[in-house]
Amino acid sequence: MEILYAVATLGGVGAILGIFLGAAAHFFAVASDPRVEAIREALPGANCGACGYAGCNKFAEAVVEGDAPVNGCIPGGSMTAEAIAAIMGQEAVAVNPMVAAVFCRGDRHRSRDFFLYDGISDCAYAQQYHGGSKACPYGCLGLGNCVRACPFEAISMGPDGLPLVDEERCIGCGLCRDACPRSIIRLIPKGDRGHLVWCSSQDRGKRVSEACDVGCTGCKACIRACPREAIIMEDNLAVIDLEKCDDCGLCVEKCRFNAIHPRRERSKEEAASPEAATA
Amino acid sequence: MEKLISILFIYILVDNFVLQRFFGICPFLGVSRKMETAMGMGMAVVFVITISTLVTWLIHYQILVPLELEFLQLVTFILVIAGMVQLVETFLRKASPTLYQGLGIYLPLITTNCAVLAVALLAVRQGFTLLESVIFGIAASLGFWMALVIMSGIRERLELARVPAPLRGTAITLITAGILSLAFMGFRGMLTL
């Protein structure tokens, strides 16, 4: 007899809970379009936020609702764009792959400090403390907010105290750009063609050269040297248009401040021994 | 009334479930990385413990004892707890998808959180009345919540601190938990039932 009571008790409790949970599931049901699920499957699932939505899930919902473009996923690239377009029944448009680049070469040996910062190891904190310890108000503070922001481990801190971007891993989501309190990081088209001015300083002449050995002073020598008119001046900073640049290297010779370098110039080995690179 | 108040204080501070009795260590270390998820986890556990203590007490004294089925205690209690966790999960998925994702695997793991089953079993074993059991459940879960929130506050600060390399990660977390437990030793013996 007792065994029947036991079975009835457990069965009863289970049945009541089951009915209760069934009702709850019905009441709190989340309506979902099967396409949302399918798109989320096609996405990389890194939840990086490069599309402007809070994670892959939100992006998938936005695509189905028509708010986001099918090629909105930057890390996914053309493969993902095609897959999503197929789910949505649209034509895919290619995405231009981008990579992050750190526009400062003023490492410990080539730039000077105002004072020794020994506070919390965070660029945004250091920036608020008297505007940062570096003599250059535009230079990299080297405390690694970009490194921590990267969900793909594509940025590491080089031995010279400047971040190194691994272009193989970087998918151009722009999280590091947003994490940098000095806005030194910019997104540039992927590839190794072209020269760039590796500096972000908007100061002029003497102030730049006093603070750093490799800063752009805005002297315009490169603009005069460039045969293709690929260089323009923006806020006292020379900016090279990668579309027009044909890698002739004339600007590198003209730059007295060593601010212009080819794209693939700073490798890991070089970052390890900055003195060798300067010499 | 006096007993109810002392139950409340004993199980929040003096006999804290996490820091004094080592119940529920898994979510305590697992979801204390961020304040937001710690708060969510705390609330979920408060709900599960309070409701399941109430239901298991009723089942024990209204069904199991009259039918002399006390040996079914463990099975029925776990069944009730699992049901409650499922309810929280269903609700959270609807109410806060962000928190649902933040909690991740730790949400269904409340089912096997030993703090939850411990409260249900101890409430019966200590011979608490229905009201005392519910207060006991609330106090124990509030204690768990408090420990989780304190821990996540400390860990958020540790993120920005320069921790010596060999101690980074799990090591410094366990050291923090140990010092926190040590601090709560100060409440020892201040109140007894």
Chai-1 contact restraints between the chains, C-beta under 6 A:
chainA,res_idxA,chainB,res_idxB,connection_type,confidence,min_distance_angstrom,max_distance_angstrom,comment,restraint_id
A,Y5,B,L67,contact,1.0,0.0,6.0,A-B,restraint_1
A,A6,B,L69,contact,1.0,0.0,6.0,A-B,restraint_2
A,A6,B,L72,contact,1.0,0.0,6.0,A-B,restraint_3
A,T9,B,I63,contact,1.0,0.0,6.0,A-B,restraint_4
A,T9,B,L69,contact,1.0,0.0,6.0,A-B,restraint_5
A,V13,B,T76,contact,1.0,0.0,6.0,A-B,restraint_6
A,V13,B,L79,contact,1.0,0.0,6.0,A-B,restraint_7
A,L17,B,G83,contact,1.0,0.0,6.0,A-B,restraint_8
A,L21,B,Q86,contact,1.0,0.0,6.0,A-B,restraint_9
A,A24,B,L87,contact,1.0,0.0,6.0,A-B,restraint_10
A,A24,B,T90,contact,1.0,0.0,6.0,A-B,restraint_11
A,A25,B,T90,contact,1.0,0.0,6.0,A-B,restraint_12
A,F28,B,T90,contact,1.0,0.0,6.0,A-B,restraint_13
A,F28,B,F91,contact,1.0,0.0,6.0,A-B,restraint_14
A,F28,B,K94,contact,1.0,0.0,6.0,A-B,restraint_15
A,V30,B,R93,contact,1.0,0.0,6.0,A-B,restraint_16
A,V30,B,K94,contact,1.0,0.0,6.0,A-B,restraint_17
A,I120,B,L160,contact,1.0,0.0,6.0,A-B,restraint_18
A,S121,B,R162,contact,1.0,0.0,6.0,A-B,restraint_19
A,D122,B,L160,contact,1.0,0.0,6.0,A-B,restraint_20
